[in-house]
């Protein structure tokens, strides 16, 4: 599910994708120094373009990407377990999220535009993912 500047959803839409999007918005909302212009919830992964404003006076209170990702993984896992217990999501084995994550420091406007375009185009390219499965047409 892609959320851009207009917050219109695109892509994978399920109760778990909506939950992950809600949790991510809540996590970002807890940090006044952080903002996210684009993020996408895919069936098997997540992308976000997170900006952290670091004022020199309060470097200690600014979040890190690690703290944002850890909070997102922790709270979305708790919420997902609730969905599983209510029969609204499939059970998972051991971990909902993989332990490591990939990050990239954006150094200039060209890099920013390239990453934003990648995030926005990801739902359209899902059919090329090695984990893609043709949707079931059964009722």
Secondary structure, DSSP 8 states (H G I E B T S, - for coil): -EE-TT---BS--SHHHHHHHHHHHHHHHT-TTEEEEEEEE-SS-EEEEEEE---GGGTTTS--HHHHHHHHHHHHHHHHHHHHHTTSS---SS-SS-S--------SHHHHHHHHHHHHHGGGGGGGSTT--------
